[in-house]
Amino acid sequence: MNAGRGIACILCGVLCLTVSDAIAKWLGSAYSPVQILFLRATIALPFVAGIVMMLGGRHALRTRHPGIHLLRGAINVISAVAFYTGLRYLPFAEATAISYAAPLCVTLLSVLLLKERVDAVQWTALVAGFAGVVLIVRPGSAGFDAAALLPLATAVLYAFMMITARAIGPGESVLTMGLYIVAAQLVCSALPLPWFWRTPDPSHWPFFAGVALFSTMGLTLITQAFRIAPASVVAPFDYMGLVWAALLGWMVWREAPDALTWLGALVIVVAGLTLILREAMRGERRAAT
């Protein structure tokens, strides 16, 4: 029962995040990514704090690592700015597919920076996954678009943000970390805001609220999915985001990914699932030992 509820939560959560990104892509034609991020964080922070208190209690509002959270917030802002900028110039599904290289980057950085060990199967999955990215980006070909490097930068920066979470340790809950990511995002996006601010059209405020609402709902549902079901069960369903992105891209902008983009996305998904399932198997073996 918990597995089914967890899968339902992550499917809905990923859909919410995809809708939030789609609205941000639409707003990006008129507003800077910095302004979109600032307003998203401003609107979302009170709701996130309320959800954290409801699920984790008052102690979940406290942290002993404000400096690390601020660093993670800065990385998050740069990562999101790169992604939102990429959305301006790339088809929605293509940008989303490239950003799904993030789990591959997390594994690679864990090896390079944290000296973690991976086996032959995981190395094969890493090589195949990055080959999938190359299929989509197509460097050196006539179909290459330099904007495709932006969601790839997002994946790398997201991986760095995940690695920095190791410095916080297990004593701080996921809820607390999520709260301070939003708070740090607000602070870090506010600093450059004077250079990018444009007074929003009154008719656009519901869309800014939509970005905040759907991103908050998405992160809450995904967090809940991992709270009530094993990670090895729910994590693979994160890749449904590619399906949602393809559907929204076609419905809103009439975008249709070409065959190489689909093939590259499929390779990235298979590689990511291999890493997830392999790590789950290794975790079970360690627990048994």
Helices and strands as residue ranges (DSSP letters): H 2-27, H 33-56, G 58-61, H 66-89, H 92-99, H 102-114, H 120-137, G 146-148, H 149-164, G 165-167, H 174-190, G 193-195, G 202-204, H 205-228, H 231-234, G 235-239, H 240-253, H 259-288
